[in-house]
């Protein structure tokens, strides 16, 4: 059944989906970017990495890397 939702105000959402009324398909969207040098995101016991010199450039000249528009 259709629903009518009045005015709402959402200040912040710390993750999750907000649903009002009927819903056929919910598609939460998020994107993130991480800059890390070689051997820096290893997890586990007894890690040994031999990478020599490692330089990571965190500067991103792009305007958009991944868009979150509509239902794409």
PEQUIRA-V184565 format. One record per helix or strand of 3 or more residues. SS is the DSSP state (~ for helix, > for strand). FROM is the first residue (numbers start at 0). TO is the last residue. If there is no record, write none. Layout:
ss from to
SS FROM TO
SS FROM TO
This chain:
none
